[in-house]
Amino acid sequence: MRGILITGTDTGVGKTVVGCGVAAAFMEQGKTVGVLKPAETGCAMRDGVLYPEDAMRLAAYARVTLPLEQICPYRFTAPVAPSVAAELAGMTIEPQRLLTVFDRMAKQCDFMIVEGAGGLLVPLVGRYTFADLARDLHLPLLVVVGSKLGALNHTLLTLYCAQALSLPVTGYILNHPSPVSDIAIRTNARTLARLTDVPSLGTLPFLSLSDNVEHDRALLADLFADAVDLAKVLGEDAKPTEKN
């Protein structure tokens, strides 16, 4: 079984868009894709239940029709870190439950996409972070870099963290979370290439997904096939990050 855990250099950098694109591209290759959003915060109530918008969008692009509890086991109203949101809701996130849900879904598909929340060290419970979850799931990281001012520092910190924890990294994808460009955005790609040996797997333009999933799935599949090194996303060559 192959899979990745998608983490970001920050919140709002495009992890869900990247997850949807990877799912669409691999499905175009005939693979079955499973998705898991361990915890989503900032959920609104819909039809009497908390609706995890990012998780359900990811599921729609992967054509996953499993129950909500399997796609996103923990859902919270407060737009804060999962551990804090759980505490405010009087709940505790149980890592073993996440491992069980993952294992069950992984047996049914060719490739698993697990989407984190925010960055690598965002806590799920106590000091247990998404980095710990990646280790326990034995998944390499795909880092989504939000191309903006500060991206260099945020990216290098994320990669150094992965190195310190001996977490394998398939590479990073530079995503443009805004249609506005500036000098930082125009120079981030080449500067990052000089600062780290971790490979860039592609650069994405600003993307805004519509509610027409069938239409956008085809567009994303084509875009990712052209712009992203999908072979490396598979993680076959992912190794512990080397010192930058």
DRENSE-942654 format. One record per residue: residue in three letters; x, y, z of N, C-alpha, C in turn. Coordinates in steps of 0.1 Angstrom, whole numbers. Each point is the difference from the previous one (the first is absolute). Layout:
BEGIN
['ALA', [X, Y, Z], [X, Y, Z], [X, Y, Z]],
...
END
This chain:
BEGIN
['MET', [8, -12, 0], [-8, 12, 0], [9, 12, 0]],
['ARG', [-4, 10, -8], [7, 12, -1], [-9, 12, 5]],
['GLY', [6, 10, 4], [-8, 12, 4], [10, 11, 4]],
['ILE', [-7, 11, 4], [8, 12, 4], [-8, 7, 11]],
['LEU', [7, 8, 8], [-7, 9, 9], [3, 14, -5]],
['ILE', [-10, 7, -3], [2, 14, -5], [0, 10, 11]],
['THR', [12, 6, 2], [1, 11, 10], [3, 13, -7]],
['GLY', [-2, 11, 7], [3, 13, -5], [10, 8, 7]],
['THR', [5, 10, -6], [9, 10, 7], [-8, 9, 9]],
['ASP', [-13, 0, -1], [-9, 9, 7], [-14, -5, -2]],
['THR', [-10, 7, 6], [-13, -3, -4], [-4, 9, -12]],
['GLY', [-10, -5, -8], [-4, 7, -11], [9, 1, -12]],
['VAL', [9, -11, -1], [10, 0, -11], [-4, -8, -12]],
['GLY', [-12, -7, 1], [-4, -8, -11], [1, -15, 1]],
['LYS', [0, -5, 13], [2, -15, 1], [-12, -7, -6]],
['THR', [-12, 5, 2], [-12, -7, -6], [1, 0, -15]],
['VAL', [3, 11, -6], [1, 1, -14], [10, -10, -6]],
['VAL', [12, -1, 7], [10, -10, -4], [-5, -14, 2]],
['GLY', [-7, -3, 11], [-5, -13, 2], [-10, -4, -11]],
['CYS', [-9, 10, -3], [-10, -3, -11], [7, -2, -13]],
['GLY', [11, 7, -3], [7, -2, -13], [7, -13, 0]],
['VAL', [6, -4, 10], [7, -13, 1], [-10, -11, -2]],
['ALA', [-11, 1, 7], [-11, -10, -1], [-5, -1, -15]],
['ALA', [-3, 11, -6], [-5, 1, -13], [10, -6, -10]],
['ALA', [13, 3, 1], [10, -5, -9], [2, -15, 1]],
['PHE', [1, -5, 13], [2, -14, 2], [-13, -8, -5]],
['MET', [-12, 5, 2], [-12, -7, -5], [0, 0, -15]],
['GLU', [6, 10, -6], [1, 0, -15], [9, -11, -5]],
['GLN', [10, -4, 9], [9, -11, -3], [-6, -14, 3]],
['GLY', [-13, 0, 5], [-6, -12, 3], [1, -5, 15]],
['LYS', [6, 8, 8], [2, -3, 14], [-13, 3, 8]],
['THR', [-2, -8, 11], [-10, 3, 9], [6, 8, 12]],
['VAL', [-6, 11, 4], [6, 9, 10], [-9, 1, 12]],
['GLY', [6, -2, 12], [-7, 2, 12], [5, 13, 6]],
['VAL', [-9, 7, 8], [3, 13, 6], [-3, -1, 15]],
['LEU', [8, 7, 8], [-3, 2, 14], [5, 14, 5]],
['LYS', [-10, 7, 5], [3, 12, 7], [-2, -2, 15]],
['PRO', [11, -3, 7], [-1, -5, 14], [-9, 9, 9]],
['ALA', [2, 14, -2], [-8, 9, 8], [-1, 13, -8]],
['GLU', [-12, 5, 1], [-3, 13, -7], [-7, 10, 10]],
['THR', [5, 12, 1], [-5, 10, 9], [-7, 11, -8]],
['GLY', [-8, 8, 6], [-7, 11, -7], [-11, -5, -8]],
['CYS', [-6, -11, 4], [-11, -6, -7], [-13, 6, 3]],
['ALA', [-8, 2, -10], [-14, 6, 2], [-10, -12, 1]],
['MET', [-11, 3, 6], [-11, -10, 1], [-7, -1, -13]],
['ARG', [-3, -12, -5], [-8, -2, -12], [-8, -13, 2]],
['ASP', [-13, 2, -1], [-10, -11, 2], [2, -7, 14]],
['GLY', [3, 8, 10], [2, -5, 13], [13, -7, 4]],
['VAL', [10, 1, -10], [13, -6, 3], [11, 10, -3]],
['LEU', [11, -1, 6], [11, 9, -4], [6, -5, -13]],
['TYR', [1, 10, -9], [4, -4, -14], [14, 4, -3]],
['PRO', [9, -9, -2], [14, 3, -3], [2, 3, -15]],
['GLU', [0, 12, -3], [0, 4, -14], [12, -5, -8]],
['ASP', [12, 2, 6], [12, -5, -7], [0, -15, -2]],
['ALA', [-4, -7, 11], [0, -15, -1], [-10, -5, -11]],
['MET', [-11, 6, 0], [-10, -4, -10], [3, 4, -14]],
['ARG', [7, 11, -2], [5, 3, -13], [10, -10, -5]],
['LEU', [9, -4, 9], [10, -10, -3], [-6, -13, -4]],
['ALA', [-10, -4, 8], [-8, -12, -2], [-7, 0, -14]],
['ALA', [-5, 12, -3], [-8, 1, -13], [10, -2, -12]],
['TYR', [12, 6, 1], [9, -1, -11], [6, -14, -1]],
['ALA', [0, -8, 11], [5, -13, 0], [-11, -10, -2]],
['ARG', [-12, 5, -1], [-12, -9, -2], [-1, -10, 12]],
['VAL', [3, 5, 12], [-1, -8, 12], [-14, 2, 6]],
['THR', [-8, -11, 2], [-13, 2, 5], [-2, -7, 13]],
['LEU', [10, -2, 8], [-1, -6, 13], [-7, 10, 10]],
['PRO', [-4, -5, 11], [-6, 8, 10], [9, 12, 5]],
['LEU', [-6, 11, 3], [7, 11, 5], [10, -3, 11]],
['GLU', [-4, -8, 9], [9, -4, 11], [13, -6, -4]],
['GLN', [0, -6, -12], [12, -7, -5], [9, 10, -8]],
['ILE', [-7, 10, -6], [7, 9, -8], [7, 11, 9]],
['CYS', [-8, 4, 10], [5, 10, 9], [-5, -3, 14]],
['PRO', [8, -8, 8], [-5, -5, 13], [-3, 10, 10]],
['TYR', [7, 11, 0], [-1, 11, 10], [-3, 13, -7]],
['ARG', [-12, 6, 4], [-4, 13, -6], [-4, 9, 12]],
['PHE', [4, 13, -2], [-2, 9, 11], [-4, 14, -5]],
['THR', [-7, 8, 8], [-5, 13, -4], [11, 10, 1]],
['ALA', [8, 1, 10], [10, 10, 3], [11, 0, -11]],
['PRO', [3, 11, -6], [11, 1, -10], [13, 1, 6]],
['VAL', [4, -10, 8], [13, 0, 6], [7, -14, -2]],
['ALA', [12, -2, 6], [6, -13, -1], [-8, -11, 5]],
['PRO', [0, -12, -6], [-8, -11, 4], [0, -3, 14]],
['SER', [11, 0, 7], [1, -4, 14], [-8, 11, 8]],
['VAL', [1, 12, -4], [-7, 11, 7], [-15, -1, -2]],
['ALA', [-4, -2, -13], [-14, -1, -3], [-6, -12, 7]],
['ALA', [7, -11, 1], [-5, -12, 7], [-2, 3, 15]],
['GLU', [9, 7, 6], [-1, 3, 14], [-12, 10, 2]],
['LEU', [-2, 9, -9], [-11, 9, 2], [-13, -7, -2]],
['ALA', [0, -11, -8], [-12, -8, -2], [-2, -11, 11]],
['GLY', [9, -1, 9], [-1, -10, 10], [4, -14, -5]],
['MET', [8, 0, -10], [4, -13, -7], [15, -2, 0]],
['THR', [4, -12, -3], [14, -4, -1], [2, -7, -13]],
['ILE', [10, 4, -8], [3, -7, -12], [9, -12, 3]],
['GLU', [-4, -11, -5], [7, -13, 3], [8, -4, -12]],
['PRO', [13, 1, 0], [8, -5, -11], [-2, -14, -5]],
['GLN', [-3, -9, 10], [-3, -14, -4], [-12, -1, -9]],
['ARG', [-10, 8, 2], [-12, 0, -8], [4, 5, -14]],
['LEU', [9, 9, -2], [4, 5, -13], [8, -11, -7]],
['LEU', [8, -7, 7], [8, -11, -6], [-10, -11, -5]],
['THR', [-10, -3, 8], [-10, -11, -3], [-7, 4, -13]],
['VAL', [-5, 13, 0], [-8, 4, -12], [9, 0, -12]],
['PHE', [12, 4, 1], [10, 0, -11], [2, -14, -5]],
['ASP', [3, -9, 9], [3, -14, -5], [-12, -6, -7]],
['ARG', [-12, 3, 5], [-12, -6, -6], [-2, 5, -14]],
['MET', [2, 13, -2], [-2, 6, -13], [12, -4, -10]],
['ALA', [12, -1, 6], [11, -3, -9], [-1, -13, -6]],
['LYS', [-7, -10, 6], [-2, -13, -6], [-9, 0, -12]],
['GLN', [-7, 11, -2], [-9, 1, -11], [4, 8, -12]],
['CYS', [12, 5, 0], [5, 9, -10], [14, -2, -4]],
['ASP', [4, 7, -11], [14, -1, -4], [9, 10, 6]],
['PHE', [-6, 12, 4], [8, 11, 5], [-8, 8, 10]],
['MET', [6, 4, 11], [-6, 7, 10], [5, 14, 1]],
['ILE', [-9, 10, 1], [3, 14, 2], [-5, 4, 14]],
['VAL', [9, 4, 9], [-4, 5, 13], [4, 14, 0]],
['GLU', [-10, 9, 3], [2, 14, 1], [1, 5, 14]],
['GLY', [11, 7, 3], [2, 6, 13], [-8, 12, 2]],
['ALA', [2, 7, 11], [-6, 13, 3], [11, 10, 3]],
['GLY', [1, 10, -8], [11, 10, 2], [13, -6, -3]],
['GLY', [10, 1, 10], [13, -5, -2], [3, -13, 7]],
['LEU', [13, -4, -1], [4, -14, 4], [-1, -1, 15]],
['LEU', [2, 10, 8], [0, -1, 15], [-13, 5, 6]],
['VAL', [-11, 1, -8], [-13, 2, 6], [-4, -11, 9]],
['PRO', [-4, 2, 12], [-3, -11, 9], [-14, -6, -2]],
['LEU', [-1, -13, 1], [-13, -7, 0], [-5, -3, 14]],
['VAL', [9, -4, 9], [-3, -2, 14], [13, 1, 8]],
['GLY', [-1, 8, 11], [12, 2, 8], [12, 5, -9]],
['ARG', [11, -7, 0], [12, 3, -8], [0, -9, -13]],
['TYR', [-10, -7, -2], [-1, -9, -12], [-4, 8, -12]],
['THR', [9, 2, -10], [-2, 8, -11], [-2, -8, -13]],
['PHE', [-3, 8, -11], [-1, -7, -13], [13, -6, -4]],
['ALA', [12, 4, 5], [12, -6, -2], [0, -14, 6]],
['ASP', [-5, -1, 12], [-1, -13, 7], [-10, -9, -8]],
['LEU', [-10, 5, -5], [-10, -8, -8], [6, -5, -12]],
['ALA', [8, 8, -7], [7, -4, -12], [9, -12, 3]],
['ARG', [7, 1, 11], [9, -10, 4], [-7, -13, 3]],
['ASP', [-11, 1, 7], [-8, -12, 4], [-7, -6, -12]],
['LEU', [-4, 8, -10], [-6, -5, -12], [11, -5, -11]],
['HIS', [12, 2, 3], [11, -3, -9], [-2, 6, -14]],
['LEU', [-4, 13, 0], [-2, 7, -12], [10, 11, -2]],
['PRO', [5, 1, -12], [9, 12, -4], [-8, 12, 0]],
['LEU', [7, 12, 1], [-7, 13, -1], [1, 6, -14]],
['LEU', [-11, 6, -3], [0, 9, -12], [-3, 14, 6]],
['VAL', [10, 9, -2], [-1, 13, 6], [-6, 10, -10]],
['VAL', [-11, 7, 4], [-6, 10, -9], [5, 13, 5]],
['VAL', [7, 8, -9], [6, 13, 4], [-10, 11, -6]],
['GLY', [-4, 8, 9], [-8, 12, -5], [10, 10, -5]],
['SER', [0, 3, -13], [9, 10, -5], [-4, 14, 3]],
['LYS', [7, 5, 10], [-3, 14, 5], [12, 4, 8]],
['LEU', [1, 12, 5], [10, 5, 8], [1, -8, 13]],
['GLY', [11, -5, 4], [2, -9, 11], [1, -15, -4]],
['ALA', [-2, -3, -12], [0, -14, -4], [13, -7, 1]],
['LEU', [11, 8, -1], [13, -6, 1], [3, -5, 14]],
['ASN', [-3, 8, 10], [2, -4, 14], [-9, -11, 4]],
['HIS', [-13, 1, -4], [-10, -10, 4], [3, -13, -6]],
['THR', [5, 0, -13], [3, -13, -6], [13, -7, 6]],
['LEU', [10, 8, 2], [12, -5, 6], [-2, -5, 14]],
['LEU', [-8, 7, 8], [-3, -5, 13], [-8, -14, 0]],
['THR', [-9, -1, -10], [-8, -12, -1], [10, -12, -4]],
['LEU', [9, 3, -10], [9, -10, -4], [10, -4, 10]],
['TYR', [5, 10, 8], [9, -3, 11], [-7, -9, 11]],
['CYS', [-13, 3, 2], [-7, -8, 10], [-1, -14, -5]],
['ALA', [-4, -2, -12], [-1, -14, -6], [13, -7, 1]],
['GLN', [11, 7, -3], [14, -6, 1], [3, -4, 15]],
['ALA', [-3, 9, 9], [3, -3, 14], [-8, -12, 5]],
['LEU', [-12, -2, -5], [-9, -11, 4], [2, -12, -9]],
['SER', [9, 0, -9], [3, -11, -10], [-13, -4, -7]],
['LEU', [-8, 10, -4], [-12, -2, -8], [4, 1, -15]],
['PRO', [-3, -10, -8], [2, 1, -14], [-8, 10, -7]],
['VAL', [5, 7, -10], [-7, 11, -7], [1, -3, -15]],
['THR', [-11, -1, -7], [0, -2, -14], [5, 12, -7]],
['GLY', [-3, 12, 5], [3, 13, -6], [-10, 10, 4]],
['TYR', [1, 12, -6], [-9, 10, 2], [-7, 5, -13]],
['ILE', [-12, 5, 2], [-7, 7, -12], [-2, 14, 4]],
['LEU', [4, 9, -9], [-1, 14, 2], [-14, 4, -6]],
['ASN', [-9, 5, 9], [-13, 3, -4], [-2, 15, 2]],
['HIS', [-8, 6, -9], [-3, 14, 0], [-14, 2, 6]],
['PRO', [-1, 3, 13], [-13, 1, 7], [-8, 13, -3]],
['SER', [7, 9, -8], [-7, 13, -3], [3, 3, -15]],
['PRO', [-10, 7, -6], [3, 3, -14], [9, 12, -2]],
['VAL', [3, 7, 12], [9, 12, -1], [14, -5, 1]],
['SER', [9, 7, -8], [14, -4, 0], [8, 12, 5]],
['ASP', [12, -3, 5], [10, 10, 5], [14, -5, -2]],
['ILE', [10, 7, 4], [13, -4, -2], [4, -12, 8]],
['ALA', [-6, -2, 12], [3, -13, 7], [-6, -12, -7]],
['ILE', [-12, 1, -5], [-6, -11, -7], [8, -3, -13]],
['ARG', [4, 10, -7], [7, -2, -12], [14, -6, 2]],
['THR', [6, 1, 12], [13, -5, 2], [1, -13, 9]],
['ASN', [-11, -3, 6], [0, -11, 10], [5, -14, -6]],
['ALA', [-4, -3, -12], [3, -13, -6], [15, -1, -2]],
['ARG', [6, 9, -6], [15, -1, -2], [8, 1, 12]],
['THR', [-5, 8, 10], [7, 2, 13], [0, -13, 8]],
['LEU', [-12, -6, 1], [-1, -13, 7], [8, -11, -6]],
['ALA', [1, 0, -13], [8, -10, -7], [15, 1, 4]],
['ARG', [4, 12, 3], [14, 2, 5], [2, -3, 14]],
['LEU', [-10, 1, 8], [1, -2, 15], [-2, -14, 5]],
['THR', [-5, -9, -8], [-3, -13, 5], [2, -10, -11]],
['ASP', [4, -12, 4], [2, -11, -9], [-13, -9, -2]],
['VAL', [-10, 3, 9], [-13, -6, -1], [-6, 4, -14]],
['PRO', [-5, -9, -8], [-4, 3, -13], [-13, 8, -1]],
['SER', [-1, 9, -9], [-13, 6, -3], [-7, -9, -10]],
['LEU', [-12, -4, 3], [-8, -9, -8], [-9, 8, -10]],
['GLY', [0, 13, 1], [-8, 7, -10], [-4, 14, 6]],
['THR', [-5, 8, -9], [-5, 13, 4], [-14, 2, -6]],
['LEU', [-9, 4, 9], [-14, 1, -5], [-4, 15, 0]],
['PRO', [-9, 3, -10], [-5, 14, 0], [-11, 1, 10]],
['PHE', [-5, 12, 2], [-12, 2, 9], [-12, -7, -6]],
['LEU', [-6, -9, 9], [-11, -8, -4], [-12, 3, 9]],
['SER', [-11, 1, -6], [-13, 2, 8], [-9, -10, -5]],
['LEU', [-3, -10, 9], [-9, -11, -4], [-14, 4, 1]],
['SER', [-8, -4, -10], [-14, 3, 0], [-8, -12, 6]],
['ASP', [-13, 1, 0], [-9, -10, 5], [-2, -11, -11]],
['ASN', [5, 2, -12], [-1, -10, -11], [12, -10, 1]],
['VAL', [-2, -10, 9], [11, -9, 2], [4, -7, -12]],
['GLU', [-9, -5, -7], [3, -8, -12], [8, 8, -10]],
['HIS', [-3, 12, -2], [7, 9, -10], [14, 3, 6]],
['ASP', [1, 4, 12], [13, 4, 6], [9, -12, 2]],
['ARG', [-6, -12, 2], [9, -12, 2], [8, -3, -13]],
['ALA', [-7, 1, -11], [7, -2, -13], [11, 11, -2]],
['LEU', [-3, 12, 3], [10, 11, -2], [12, -2, 10]],
['LEU', [-3, -4, 12], [11, -2, 10], [8, -12, -5]],
['ALA', [-6, -10, -4], [8, -12, -5], [10, 4, -11]],
['ASP', [-5, 8, -9], [9, 4, -11], [11, 9, 5]],
['LEU', [-4, 9, 8], [10, 10, 6], [11, -7, 8]],
['PHE', [-4, -9, 9], [10, -7, 8], [8, -10, -8]],
['ALA', [-5, -6, -11], [8, -8, -8], [11, 8, -7]],
['ASP', [-3, 12, -3], [10, 9, -7], [9, 7, 10]],
['ALA', [-5, 4, 11], [8, 9, 9], [6, -6, 12]],
['VAL', [-4, -13, 3], [5, -6, 12], [7, -13, -3]],
['ASP', [11, -3, 7], [7, -13, -2], [-7, -11, 8]],
['LEU', [-10, -6, -7], [-9, -9, 7], [7, -13, 4]],
['ALA', [10, -4, -7], [8, -12, 3], [6, 2, 14]],
['LYS', [6, 12, 3], [6, 2, 13], [-11, 2, 11]],
['VAL', [-11, 5, -4], [-11, 1, 10], [-4, -14, 5]],
['LEU', [2, -10, -8], [-3, -14, 4], [9, -4, 12]],
['GLY', [11, 7, 2], [8, -2, 12], [10, -11, -1]],
['GLU', [2, -6, -12], [9, -12, 0], [15, 4, 3]],
['ASP', [3, 12, -3], [14, 5, 2], [2, 9, 12]],
['ALA', [-11, 1, 8], [0, 9, 12], [10, -5, 10]],
['LYS', [9, 9, 4], [10, -4, 10], [0, 11, 11]],
['PRO', [6, -4, 12], [1, 10, 10], [7, 13, -5]],
['THR', [-5, 12, 3], [6, 12, -5], [14, 1, 4]],
['GLU', [8, 5, -9], [14, 2, 3], [2, 15, 5]],
['LYS', [11, 2, 6], [3, 13, 6], [0, 10, -11]],
['ASN', [-7, 12, 1], [-1, 10, -11], [13, 9, 1]],
END
